[in-house]
Amino acid sequence: MELLYAMTTGVLTACGLYLTLRGRTFPVVVGLTLLSYAVNLFLFSMGGLTTDGPAIVSEGADYADPLPQALVLTAIVIGFAMTAFVVILAMRARSEVGNDHVDGKKEDRE
């Protein structure tokens, strides 16, 4: 299970970094979203991946750590708000500048 989490986190990070370095605004937004998903998986896996753990702490039982779960829930809300803000910002920049390049320059077509 840990190997699956590690591979998924690595793939999400690589794809998110690649898309963030693109020149258009929509791939940058998707890349930032994928990076936030990778961070969420990383935070969640830091709590320990226990299966069939009790929800209430009892004596001698392995339980799931609630702190990473709370951090991930907070990160999901912040990530959703950030994505909504960046999408609106990209739409406004496209309407004012006339293109969707990150640096605002027009593309040279030959």
Buried (B, 14 or more C-beta within 10 A) or exposed (E): EEEEBEEBBEEBBEBBEEBBEBEBBEBBBBBBBBBBBBBBBBBBBEBEEEEEEEEEEEEEEEEBEEEBEEBBEEBEEEBEEBBEEBBEEBEEBBEEEEEBBBEEEEEEEE
